[in-house]
Amino acid sequence: MHLVETLSSDFLYRQAMLLWLACGDAGDVRAYARIGALYAERRGVARDHKQAIKWYRAGANKGDARAVCLLGSCYFHGNGVERNLDSALTLYRKAADAGDAWAMTNIGSAYGSGTGVTQSHEAAMSWFERAARSGDSLAMANVGFCYRDGTGVAKDVRTALGWFHKSLSEGDGSGEARASRGIALIYQYGEGVAKDRTQAIEWYRRAAQAEDTESMVNLGELIVEGANCPKDYAEAIEWFEKARQGGNVYAFNHLGLLYLNGRGVALDYSRALAFFETSANAGNERGLTLVGYMYKNGYGVGRDYGTAVMWFKQAADKGDANAMMHLGDLYELGYGVSIDYGTAMKWFKQAADNGDGFAMMRIGRMHANAIGVPRNYFAAMDWYLKAVDKGDLTAMHNIGLMYEKGHGVGVDYGTAMTWYRRAADEGDGSAMMRIGRMHANALGIPRNYRAAMDWYLRAVGKGNKQAMKNIGFMYERGQGVTTDWHTAQGWYQRAATD
C-alpha cells in the first residue's frame, strides 16, 4: 500500500512539473521556484540540488522573490553549491525587501542562532514579527517560542499560546508542526496553564503527524512513561524509528534505552550500545553520556572506568549535567581515577548548576557524611531540599532519615514517616524498607509486625537487600511469624546473592 501511495504521489508530482513548465513558458515566474523545489525535495524526480539551483536562478533572474529566497537557502546549507553564509544572507535580504516572508523568517532564524551574523534575539524577534505580519505561519510559531522562552522579548507564556494558535488558524500552514509542538510543551510542563499530559500527547501527535521529529521523540517518551495514555512500547518504538529515519539523533538514545532495559524488546546490551555510539558519533551529548554509562557498568562491553571517564568528559564539555554527575561519582569512589573529593564536589556542583537533582542529593550526602568537607547537617538539608524540588527520591528518603536520627534537627518520627511515605509513594525501595523498620521497632507508632512485613516485601520488589535481611531476621526471631530458621536462611542468602 505504501508503495502504491508513493507511486501515486510521484505521478502527481511529475504531472505538476509538466503543468509548472507550461506555466513558466507562459510567463508565470513563480513556476521556476516550484520546479526547483521538486528537485530539492525529491518529489517525483531524483534529488538533484544542482538542478534545483538552475531553476531557482532562472526564477531569480526573472525577479521572483521566492526563487531568490530558495537560492539563498542553497548557499546557507551548502546544497548543490559551496556553503557561503554571506551570499545566503544577501539573497535572503534581497528576497525580504521584495516582500518574501520565508526570507524574513530565515533571517530571523540566522540572528536567533548567530549563524552568519552576530547573535541577537531582539533582531530575530523583529524579523519573525515582520514575517508573521506577512502571513508566514512558521514565523508566527517562532514568535510564540520567543515569548515562551523569553528570548528577545519578556517571557509571556499566555501570549506565546496565542501566537501558536494564530499560526495554526491564520497562517499558510508552514508552522503547523512547530506551533503544535509549542502548545504540547506548554501543557506538558504546565507553563501558565494547568499541567495536562493528555493535551500534550494530543498536540505532540498532531505535530508528529506533520513530520516534526522532535515531537515524535517527545510523544514516544510520554507513551513509554504511560503518561495519561496506555503504555505502548510498540507505538513508542514506531515513533522513535520514524524520528531516527528523519535524522533525529535523540531517537537513537531512546531506542538504545529500550534495548538497555528490555522494555518492549528483548534486552540487548550490544544493540543498545550501537544506538548510543551512533548518537555519540554525531556529537550528541546524551549519546556520549550513555556510551560512558555502558563502559562504567560493563553493559555490552568490558567494564572500563577509564574509558567511561573519557566519554563522560566529552559529554560534560558539551554541557550534559548527567555526565558531570557521573564524573563526580567516579571521583568520589575512585573508579578509573584516584579518589579526589574536591574534584568530585566540583563535578557535582557543575551538574547541580545545570539542574541535576541527583547531583544535588550527592552534595547533600557529602555534607551529611563529612566526605571531603566538614560535617554540616544544615548544608545537607539545604541541598536535599533542592534535590527534592527536582523530584529526587533518595533526597526525600535522606530527609526522612535525618528526622528519624535527629541529625541537625530534633528527632521527629512523624515528619520522618511523612518523608519516607512521600518517597515510597514514588517507588523508592529504601524508603519502603525504612517504613517497615519503623513499624517493626515501634518508632513513633505502635509496633506492627504485619505492617512491617508488608512494607519489607514491597521494598524487596524494588530489589532492596536490607529489606531481605530484615525479613530473614523476623523469621529467625519469630516476629509476627512462626520462627523458621530455614526460611530465615533463605532470605539471608537471597540478600547476599541477588
Phi, psi and omega in degrees: 000317180298321179297317179299316179298319180297315179297320179297317180296315180300319179298316181295320179293322178294322176295320178298320179299318179299319180294318181291326175300318179294321178296320178296317178297332180275001176101007177275102186292341180293340184295327185296318179296323181290321177294316178301321180296327178298318178291321182291325186257007178055055180247101179084349179218164176294145178297130182209096184294329179292321175295320179300314180298321179302315181287323177297318179298320180299316179292320180296320180295338178263008173090016180276117184296323180294321178295322177298316180299313182293326175295320176300321179296325177298317178291324182295319184261353182072036180265107178081002181203156178296136182298132180212100185292325178298314179297320181300312184290327175298316179292320177301315182295322178298316180293320180296319179297335178271004174097010182280116184291325178300318181296320178300316179298318180295322177295319177301318180295322178297317178293323180297323182263349183071034181262108179084352178217165174291130184300133178207107180293329178294316178295321178301312180301318181299315180292321178298317180297321179297316179293322179297321178295338178270005175093012181280117184295320180295321178297321178299317178296321179295321174300319177302317179291326176300316178291322180295318186267350182069037179254117179081358182198158179297139181298130181205094187294323180294321175294322177302313180301321178298318179292322178299315179292325177298319179300321182284330187260335187241343187279189183273003178095349184290341183256013185303312183296314184291319180294319179296321178294321178300317179295319180300316181298319180297317179286326181297318185257003177063047183269099179078358177221167176295136178301130185214094182294329179297314177296320180300314180298318180299316182285325175297320180298319179296317179294320180296321178293340175268017173074025176274109187291329178296321178291326176300316180294313181297321178296314178300321180296317179293324179293320177297321179288342186068036183279101179058028176201159178299139177287109186231094183296325181298316179292320179300315179299321179300317179289319178298319179297317180295320178294320178300315179295335177275004175092011181277113185290334179296333179298324177299319180298314182293320177295319178299320180295324177296318178288327179296322184256000180063042182256107180083351178217163176293138179302128184210095183297322182296318180290322177300314180299320180298317178296315181296320181294322178299315178296315181297319180293340175273002178087012182284126186296324179291321177298319177300317180296318183292325174297316176302319179299321180295318178291323180298324185256355180071037179263113178077004182197156178297138180300129183211096184296324180298316178293323177300316179301318180301313180294317181297321180294322176298317179292320180297323178298336178266005175093014182282115184294324181295323176296319178299318179298316180297321178296318176301318180299315182293322179288326178292320185268345179077036178259114179082350178214166175287146177303128181210094184296327178296316178292323177300313180298321180300314181291320178299319181292322176297318178295318180297320178298336178262015171090013181277111183293324180295323177295322177299318178297319182294324176297315177302318181294323178296321177292319183292326186254010178055048179264097179079356177219158176298146179300131182211094184293330180293317177295321179301312180299318180301314180290322177299318180294323175297319180294322178300321178299337176266003177087015183286121184286324180297324178296320177299314178301316184292326176294318176302318180295322179297320178287327178292320185267348182074036180271101179081354178220164174290147177302128182212093184296327180296315178292323177301313180299321179301315181290320178298317180296321180298316179290319181296321180297337178266003174101015181278117183293324180296321178294321177299318179297319181295322178297316178301319181295323178295321176294318183292327186255007178056049180268095178081356180218159177299145178299132182212095183292328179296315178295322179299313180300318181300315180290323177297319180294323175298319180294322177301322178299340176261007177084017184283117184288325180297324177296321177299316179297320181294324177293319176302319180295322179296320177289326179294319184263356181068042181267100180078357177220164176289135179305129183212097182297324182296313180294321178302314181298323179299318180291320179297319179294322179297319179296327183279336187248334183296000000 
